[in-house]
Amino acid sequence: MKEQEYLVTLNVPPSLEEPIVDCLLTFETEHGFSSLPVSAHDHRNQNLSIAEQVSGRQDKIRFQMYIPEQALPELLDKLKNDFSGSGIHYWVMPVIKSGYL
């Protein structure tokens, strides 16, 4: 039976895009990872510029990475140690099924 995989999603300030790329590249996985620009919407106005407050959105870079269960604690520990206080929002979801069509 294949080991349980998880999808880790990070919403990262654009200023941290390259450091996060460097960090995730150290976790070699079968699937690699993806990144894309997103607009984050939140009712809290913490750390938003005036323009972001007016538009109601903040530019972020979203990273998504499949990772095996055994590597998940190491990845989360590294992110917490290296990026504590940076405002990165993350979540982890179990992957029920994946493949290529």
C-alpha positions, 0 to 999 in steps of 0.5 A: 500500500502506498504511503499517505500523502498530504497537500501542503498549501502556503500563501506567501508574501511576494517578498518571500517567494525566492526563499520559499522556493529554495526551502521547498527545493530541499524537500525532493518529492516525486511531484515537485511543487507548484506556485502561482500568484493569488489574491488573498482576501481577509476581513482583518486589515493587519499589515495591508497597505492603503491600496490593499485596504481599498481594493480588499485584497493582498497579493500573495504567492501560493505554493502547493506541494504533495509530501509523504506523511513521514516528511511532513513534520520535518517540512513544517518544522523547517518552515516554522523555524525559518519563517516564524513571524513572516505572516505565511498562512499554511494548511495541510490536507490529506490527498485521497487520490491523485494521478495523471490523465 
